[in-house]
Amino acid sequence: MPSPLVLLMLCNLVIGSAAFVVSGILAPIAADLGVGVAAAGQTVTVYALSTAVLAPLALVATGAWPRRRVLIAALALFTLGNAVCALAPNLAVLLAGRVLMGVGAVFTPVAASIAVAAVEPARRGQALAFVFLGISLSYVVGVPLGTWLGLRHGWQVAVGCATAASALALAAVAWRVRTDVQAPGAAFASLGAPLRQRRVQAVLGLTLLYFTAIFAVFSYIGPVLQVLVPMSDARLSLTLALFGASGVVGTLVGGMASDRFGAVPSLRVMLAVLGTTMALLPLSAGHWWAMVAALLVWGTAGFGMMAPQQSRLVHAAPAHAPLLLSLNSSMLYVGTALGAAVGGAAALPLGFARLSWIGVPLTLAGLALLWRGGAAAEAAAHPGRGGRSGYTAGHPSRCPVAATPASPHACAPPAPADWRTRPGAAGRDRARPRAPHR
């Protein structure tokens, strides 16, 4: 991959780590600020809503800016938000800092557009997957490390380290990204028609449902795990790292399953597995290995649904695929916010030990949505192909690019076939005047 993409990937690693590290250190944050854990969990809600609503607006507002300027401005806002959080004397200031961080997360879609422009069309999917790899790795490296720092030395230390890392990323972008870097901007023109399609609405609705289910628990994952199996700070960090690794594996498994069995059948299986695992997780109380096994299956099934979802959107409205995939990412963050809010409300009556049960009815609703309209939508999107889906340059039935929870652009539709290769083109070819041979 071109060296600028390596830098963009590392910047996404910093962004993902800083954004989600608070999930593992909610208890010390709540204790230090004098609020409940559920109230502290709204830091996840606020960041997710800011990313889902304000970041797309910022993307469109800066559509005419040079891309390097947008990258620098985004990382500057993200760094400022981190600094505000690290110095926050109360919950209100902490939430304000998270809003700034959410706006600064516009860096990620801008980096995606640069990745697409930096390589030839046949490698665009690989370039996007590589840039978004940083977000996936944040669950494996940044979040567990930040959780360990926050529990061992105080939550301000963890957030302060995230601020320092963000400042380094800002300096690296200002130093290494060329002033003439080119990439298209964004606009919401002509988006109304695809959004009125029921197939598109169903896909976006499913993303909202299952991410709400996942983050109703993950937003409070630190307290949940400690209640189920009291453990040391080091073991908690290891558990979170294993969960993050299962998410990376899930993205790969989801892509392969979608290609081999079709998007909708794969989603049905993964949703059923996710709901079953969330129902069984409380039964692992007191048994660390059983809890880890449940988390690994949960992470694989939960994060494995992104690739099939992306494939369904691309097939539903190929001409509007980039913006629809961006909206799918927004639904991801709205689901994250709703999950944090729902989990916070359910924590008191259910308790953290049984909090995962809140996700069971949400997964059932997702299954109902799939069974109601999934088969018809799949048949319409893939006539004569048995419901298989996915894209790859040169082979429209395959898409090997792994998707992540914060990576909505794994595959792009292939260019229309040339007239010479379409069925029936031979007759038209014979009728078409040809230039004399020289």
C-alpha positions as CSV (number, residue, x, y, z in Angstrom):
1,M,0.0,0.0,0.0
2,P,1.2,3.6,-0.6
3,S,2.9,5.0,2.5
4,P,0.3,7.8,3.0
5,L,-2.3,5.1,3.5
6,V,-0.2,3.6,6.3
7,L,-0.3,6.9,8.1
8,L,-4.1,7.2,7.6
9,M,-4.5,3.7,9.0
10,L,-2.5,4.6,12.1
11,C,-4.5,7.7,12.6
12,N,-7.7,5.6,12.5
13,L,-6.1,3.4,15.2
14,V,-5.7,6.5,17.4
15,I,-9.3,7.7,16.7
16,G,-10.8,4.3,17.4
17,S,-8.8,3.8,20.6
18,A,-9.6,7.2,22.0
19,A,-13.3,6.9,21.1
20,F,-14.0,3.6,22.7
21,V,-11.5,3.4,25.6
22,V,-14.1,4.9,28.0
23,S,-16.2,1.8,27.8
24,G,-13.6,0.0,29.9
25,I,-13.0,2.7,32.5
26,L,-16.6,3.9,33.2
27,A,-16.3,2.9,36.9
28,P,-13.4,5.2,37.7
29,I,-14.9,8.0,35.6
30,A,-18.2,7.7,37.5
31,A,-16.5,7.5,40.9
32,D,-14.2,10.5,40.2
33,L,-17.0,12.8,38.8
34,G,-19.5,11.7,41.4
35,V,-22.1,10.3,39.0
36,G,-23.5,6.8,38.4
37,V,-22.0,4.4,35.9
38,A,-25.1,4.7,33.8
39,A,-24.7,8.4,33.6
40,A,-21.0,8.1,32.8
41,G,-22.0,5.7,30.0
42,Q,-23.7,8.6,28.2
43,T,-20.2,9.6,27.1
44,V,-20.5,6.8,24.6
45,T,-24.0,8.0,23.6
46,V,-22.8,11.6,23.0
47,Y,-19.8,10.6,21.0
48,A,-21.9,8.3,18.8
49,L,-24.6,10.8,18.2
50,S,-22.0,13.5,17.3
51,T,-20.3,11.2,14.9
52,A,-23.6,10.1,13.3
53,V,-25.1,13.5,12.9
54,L,-22.4,16.2,13.0
55,A,-19.6,14.4,11.3
56,P,-21.6,13.9,8.0
57,L,-22.6,17.5,8.1
58,A,-19.0,18.5,8.6
59,L,-18.1,16.3,5.7
60,V,-20.5,18.1,3.3
61,A,-19.7,21.5,4.7
62,T,-16.0,21.0,3.9
63,G,-16.6,19.3,0.6
64,A,-14.9,22.1,-1.3
65,W,-11.9,22.4,1.0
66,P,-8.5,20.9,0.1
67,R,-8.4,17.4,1.6
68,R,-5.2,18.0,3.5
69,R,-6.9,21.0,5.2
70,V,-9.9,18.9,6.2
71,L,-7.6,16.1,7.6
72,I,-5.7,18.6,9.7
73,A,-8.9,20.4,10.9
74,A,-10.5,17.1,11.8
75,L,-7.5,15.9,13.9
76,A,-7.2,19.3,15.5
77,L,-10.8,19.1,16.7
78,F,-10.4,15.5,17.8
79,T,-7.2,16.4,19.8
80,L,-9.0,19.4,21.4
81,G,-11.9,17.2,22.4
82,N,-9.6,14.7,24.0
83,A,-7.8,17.4,25.9
84,V,-11.1,18.8,27.2
85,C,-12.1,15.3,28.3
86,A,-8.8,14.7,30.1
87,L,-9.2,18.0,32.1
88,A,-12.9,17.7,32.7
89,P,-13.9,18.6,36.2
90,N,-17.5,17.4,35.8
91,L,-19.7,15.3,33.5
92,A,-21.0,18.2,31.5
93,V,-17.5,19.3,30.4
94,L,-16.6,15.6,29.6
95,L,-19.7,15.4,27.4
96,A,-18.7,18.6,25.6
97,G,-15.3,17.2,24.9
98,R,-16.9,14.0,23.5
99,V,-19.0,16.1,21.1
100,L,-15.8,17.8,19.7
101,M,-14.3,14.3,19.3
102,G,-17.3,13.2,17.4
103,V,-17.1,16.1,14.9
104,G,-13.3,15.4,14.5
105,A,-14.1,11.8,13.6
106,V,-15.0,13.2,10.1
107,F,-11.3,12.4,9.5
108,T,-12.3,8.7,8.8
109,P,-14.5,9.2,5.8
110,V,-12.1,11.8,4.3
111,A,-9.3,9.3,4.7
112,A,-11.5,6.7,2.9
113,S,-11.9,9.1,-0.1
114,I,-8.2,9.7,-0.2
115,A,-7.6,5.9,-0.1
116,V,-9.9,5.4,-3.1
117,A,-8.2,8.2,-5.1
118,A,-4.7,7.0,-4.3
119,V,-4.9,3.6,-6.0
120,E,-6.2,2.1,-9.3
121,P,-9.8,1.1,-9.4
122,A,-9.0,-2.6,-9.1
123,R,-7.4,-2.0,-5.7
124,R,-9.9,0.4,-4.1
125,G,-11.6,-2.2,-1.9
126,Q,-8.2,-3.3,-0.5
127,A,-7.1,0.3,0.1
128,L,-10.4,1.0,2.0
129,A,-10.0,-2.2,4.1
130,F,-6.4,-1.3,4.9
131,V,-7.2,2.3,6.0
132,F,-10.1,1.0,8.2
133,L,-7.9,-1.7,9.7
134,G,-6.8,0.9,12.3
135,I,-10.4,1.0,13.7
136,S,-10.5,-2.7,14.0
137,L,-7.1,-2.9,15.6
138,S,-8.2,-0.3,18.2
139,Y,-10.4,-2.9,19.8
140,V,-7.4,-5.3,20.0
141,V,-4.7,-2.9,21.0
142,G,-5.8,0.6,22.0
143,V,-8.9,-0.1,24.1
144,P,-7.4,-2.9,26.2
145,L,-4.2,-0.9,26.8
146,G,-6.2,2.3,27.6
147,T,-8.4,0.3,30.0
148,W,-5.3,-1.1,31.8
149,L,-3.8,2.4,32.1
150,G,-7.1,3.9,33.3
151,L,-7.7,1.3,36.0
152,R,-4.1,1.2,37.1
153,H,-3.2,4.9,37.1
154,G,-6.5,6.8,36.8
155,W,-8.9,7.5,33.9
156,Q,-7.3,10.9,33.2
157,V,-4.0,9.2,32.4
158,A,-5.7,7.0,29.8
159,V,-7.5,9.9,28.2
160,G,-4.3,12.0,28.4
161,C,-2.3,9.4,26.6
162,A,-5.0,9.4,23.9
163,T,-4.7,13.1,23.7
164,A,-0.9,12.9,23.2
165,A,-1.4,10.2,20.5
166,S,-3.9,12.3,18.7
167,A,-1.5,15.3,18.8
168,L,1.2,13.1,17.3
169,A,-1.2,12.0,14.6
170,L,-2.0,15.6,13.8
171,A,1.7,16.5,13.5
172,A,2.4,13.5,11.3
173,V,-0.4,14.4,8.9
174,A,0.7,18.1,8.8
175,W,4.2,16.9,8.0
176,R,3.7,13.9,5.7
177,V,0.5,14.5,3.7
178,R,1.1,16.5,0.6
179,T,-0.7,19.7,-0.1
180,D,-1.8,18.5,-3.5
181,V,-3.5,15.3,-2.3
182,Q,-6.6,14.8,-4.3
183,A,-10.0,13.2,-3.5
184,P,-13.6,14.0,-4.2
185,G,-15.8,15.8,-1.7
186,A,-19.3,14.7,-0.6
187,A,-22.8,15.9,-1.3
188,F,-26.3,14.7,-0.5
189,A,-27.8,15.4,-3.9
190,S,-30.0,12.7,-5.5
191,L,-30.2,10.7,-2.3
192,G,-33.9,10.9,-1.8
193,A,-34.9,8.2,-4.4
194,P,-32.8,5.3,-2.9
195,L,-33.8,6.2,0.6
196,R,-37.4,5.7,-0.4
197,Q,-36.7,2.1,-1.4
198,R,-38.0,-0.4,1.2
199,R,-34.9,-2.6,0.6
200,V,-32.6,0.2,1.6
201,Q,-34.7,1.1,4.6
202,A,-34.7,-2.5,5.7
203,V,-30.9,-2.7,5.6
204,L,-30.4,0.5,7.5
205,G,-33.0,-0.5,10.0
206,L,-31.3,-3.8,10.6
207,T,-27.9,-2.1,11.2
208,L,-29.6,0.1,13.7
209,L,-31.2,-2.8,15.5
210,Y,-28.2,-5.1,15.9
211,F,-25.8,-2.3,16.9
212,T,-28.2,-1.2,19.5
213,A,-28.3,-4.7,20.8
214,I,-24.5,-5.0,20.9
215,F,-23.7,-1.6,22.5
216,A,-26.5,-1.8,25.1
217,V,-23.9,-4.2,26.7
218,F,-20.6,-3.1,25.2
219,S,-21.0,0.5,26.4
220,Y,-20.9,-1.0,30.0
221,I,-18.6,-3.9,29.2
222,G,-16.2,-3.2,32.1
223,P,-18.8,-3.3,34.9
224,V,-20.6,-6.2,33.2
225,L,-17.5,-8.4,33.1
226,Q,-16.5,-7.5,36.6
227,V,-19.9,-8.5,37.9
228,L,-19.9,-11.8,36.1
229,V,-16.4,-12.7,37.0
230,P,-14.4,-10.4,39.3
231,M,-10.9,-10.1,37.9
232,S,-7.7,-8.2,38.0
233,D,-7.1,-5.2,35.8
234,A,-4.7,-7.2,33.6
235,R,-7.2,-10.0,33.1
236,L,-9.9,-7.5,32.2
237,S,-7.6,-6.0,29.6
238,L,-6.9,-9.5,28.2
239,T,-10.6,-10.2,28.0
240,L,-11.3,-7.1,26.1
241,A,-8.4,-7.8,23.7
242,L,-9.8,-11.3,23.0
243,F,-13.2,-9.8,22.4
244,G,-11.7,-7.3,20.0
245,A,-9.8,-10.0,18.2
246,S,-13.0,-11.9,17.7
247,G,-14.5,-8.8,16.0
248,V,-11.6,-8.8,13.5
249,V,-12.2,-12.5,12.8
250,G,-15.9,-11.8,12.5
251,T,-15.4,-9.3,9.7
252,L,-13.4,-11.9,7.7
253,V,-15.9,-14.7,8.4
254,G,-18.8,-12.4,7.5
255,G,-17.3,-11.6,4.1
256,M,-16.6,-15.2,3.3
257,A,-20.0,-16.4,4.4
258,S,-21.8,-13.7,2.4
259,D,-19.9,-14.7,-0.7
260,R,-20.4,-18.4,-0.2
261,F,-24.0,-18.6,1.1
262,G,-25.5,-15.2,0.3
263,A,-26.0,-12.1,2.4
264,V,-29.4,-12.8,3.9
265,P,-28.9,-16.4,4.8
266,S,-25.6,-15.4,6.5
267,L,-27.3,-12.6,8.4
268,R,-30.0,-14.9,9.6
269,V,-27.5,-17.4,11.1
270,M,-25.4,-14.6,12.7
271,L,-28.3,-12.8,14.2
272,A,-29.6,-16.1,15.7
273,V,-26.1,-16.9,17.1
274,L,-25.8,-13.3,18.5
275,G,-29.2,-13.5,20.2
276,T,-28.5,-16.9,21.7
277,T,-25.1,-15.8,23.0
278,M,-26.5,-12.7,24.6
279,A,-29.2,-14.9,26.3
280,L,-26.6,-17.3,27.6
281,L,-23.9,-14.8,28.7
282,P,-25.3,-14.3,32.3
283,L,-25.1,-18.1,32.8
284,S,-21.3,-17.9,32.6
285,A,-21.1,-16.0,36.0
286,G,-18.2,-17.3,38.0
287,H,-16.5,-19.1,35.1
288,W,-14.0,-17.0,33.2
289,W,-13.4,-19.4,30.4
290,A,-17.1,-19.9,29.8
291,M,-17.6,-16.1,29.7
292,V,-14.7,-15.7,27.3
293,A,-16.1,-18.4,25.0
294,A,-19.5,-16.6,24.9
295,L,-17.8,-13.3,24.2
296,L,-15.7,-14.7,21.3
297,V,-18.8,-16.2,19.7
298,W,-20.7,-12.9,20.3
299,G,-18.0,-10.8,18.8
300,T,-17.6,-13.0,15.7
301,A,-21.3,-13.1,15.0
302,G,-21.9,-9.4,15.8
303,F,-19.1,-7.9,13.8
304,G,-19.5,-10.5,11.0
305,M,-22.8,-8.8,9.9
306,M,-21.2,-5.7,8.5
307,A,-19.9,-7.3,5.2
308,P,-23.3,-8.8,4.3
309,Q,-25.1,-5.6,5.1
310,Q,-22.7,-3.6,2.9
311,S,-23.3,-6.0,0.0
312,R,-27.1,-5.7,0.4
313,L,-26.8,-1.9,0.2
314,V,-24.6,-2.0,-2.9
315,H,-27.0,-4.3,-4.7
316,A,-30.0,-2.3,-3.7
317,A,-28.8,1.0,-5.2
318,P,-25.4,0.7,-7.0
319,A,-25.4,4.2,-8.3
320,H,-25.7,5.6,-4.7
321,A,-23.5,3.1,-3.0
322,P,-20.9,5.5,-1.4
323,L,-23.4,7.7,0.3
324,L,-25.6,4.8,1.3
325,L,-22.7,3.0,2.9
326,S,-21.9,6.3,4.8
327,L,-25.5,6.3,6.0
328,N,-25.1,2.7,7.1
329,S,-22.1,3.9,9.2
330,S,-24.3,6.6,10.7
331,M,-26.9,4.0,11.6
332,L,-24.0,2.1,13.3
333,Y,-23.3,5.1,15.5
334,V,-27.0,5.9,16.1
335,G,-27.3,2.3,17.3
336,T,-24.2,2.8,19.5
337,A,-25.9,5.8,21.1
338,L,-29.3,4.1,21.5
339,G,-27.6,1.1,22.9
340,A,-25.8,3.1,25.5
341,A,-29.0,4.9,26.5
342,V,-31.0,1.6,26.5
343,G,-28.3,-0.2,28.5
344,G,-28.1,2.6,31.0
345,A,-31.9,2.6,31.5
346,A,-32.0,-1.2,31.9
347,A,-29.0,-1.5,34.2
348,L,-30.9,-0.6,37.3
349,P,-33.9,-3.1,36.9
350,L,-31.9,-5.9,35.3
351,G,-28.4,-5.4,36.9
352,F,-25.2,-5.6,35.0
353,A,-25.0,-9.4,35.3
354,R,-28.2,-9.8,33.2
355,L,-27.8,-6.7,31.0
356,S,-27.1,-8.7,27.9
357,W,-30.7,-10.0,27.9
358,I,-31.8,-6.5,26.7
359,G,-30.3,-7.4,23.3
360,V,-32.4,-10.6,22.8
361,P,-35.6,-8.9,21.7
362,L,-33.6,-6.6,19.5
363,T,-32.0,-9.5,17.6
364,L,-35.5,-11.2,17.4
365,A,-36.8,-8.0,15.8
366,G,-33.9,-8.1,13.3
367,L,-34.6,-11.7,12.4
368,A,-38.3,-10.8,11.8
369,L,-37.2,-8.0,9.5
370,L,-35.0,-10.4,7.6
371,W,-37.6,-13.1,7.3
372,R,-40.2,-10.6,6.2
373,G,-38.4,-8.9,3.4
374,G,-34.9,-10.4,3.1
375,A,-35.7,-13.2,0.6
376,A,-37.7,-10.9,-1.8
377,A,-35.0,-8.2,-1.7
378,E,-32.2,-10.7,-2.3
379,A,-34.1,-12.2,-5.2
380,A,-34.6,-8.8,-6.7
381,A,-31.0,-7.8,-6.2
382,H,-29.6,-11.1,-7.7
383,P,-32.0,-12.6,-10.3
384,G,-31.0,-16.1,-11.2
385,R,-28.1,-16.3,-8.8
386,G,-29.6,-18.0,-5.8
387,G,-29.2,-15.0,-3.5
388,R,-25.5,-14.8,-3.6
389,S,-24.0,-11.4,-3.2
390,G,-20.8,-9.3,-3.2
391,Y,-18.5,-7.5,-5.6
392,T,-15.0,-7.8,-6.8
393,A,-13.3,-6.2,-9.8
394,G,-13.7,-8.6,-12.6
395,H,-15.9,-11.1,-10.7
396,P,-19.2,-9.7,-9.5
397,S,-20.0,-12.6,-7.2
398,R,-17.1,-12.2,-4.9
399,C,-16.0,-9.6,-2.4
400,P,-13.0,-10.6,-0.3
401,V,-12.5,-7.2,1.4
402,A,-13.1,-7.4,5.1
403,A,-15.5,-5.0,6.7
404,T,-15.3,-3.5,10.2
405,P,-17.8,-1.9,12.7
406,A,-16.4,1.5,11.8
407,S,-15.7,0.5,8.1
408,P,-18.8,1.1,5.9
409,H,-17.0,1.1,2.5
410,A,-15.7,-2.5,1.9
411,C,-16.9,-3.0,-1.7
412,A,-17.8,-0.9,-4.6
413,P,-19.9,-1.9,-7.6
414,P,-18.1,-2.9,-10.7
415,A,-18.2,-0.7,-13.7
416,P,-20.8,-1.6,-16.3
417,A,-19.7,-4.2,-18.7
418,D,-18.5,-3.0,-22.1
419,W,-21.1,-3.4,-24.9
420,R,-18.9,-5.9,-26.7
421,T,-19.2,-8.3,-23.8
422,R,-23.0,-8.1,-23.2
423,P,-25.2,-10.9,-24.4
424,G,-26.5,-10.1,-27.9
425,A,-23.7,-7.7,-28.6
426,A,-22.3,-9.9,-31.3
427,G,-25.2,-9.0,-33.7
428,R,-24.9,-5.4,-33.0
429,D,-21.2,-5.7,-33.5
430,R,-21.7,-7.0,-37.0
431,A,-24.1,-4.2,-37.8
432,R,-21.8,-1.5,-36.5
433,P,-19.6,0.2,-39.1
434,R,-15.9,-0.5,-38.4
435,A,-13.0,1.8,-39.1
436,P,-10.8,0.6,-42.0
437,H,-7.8,-1.3,-41.0
438,R,-4.6,0.5,-41.4
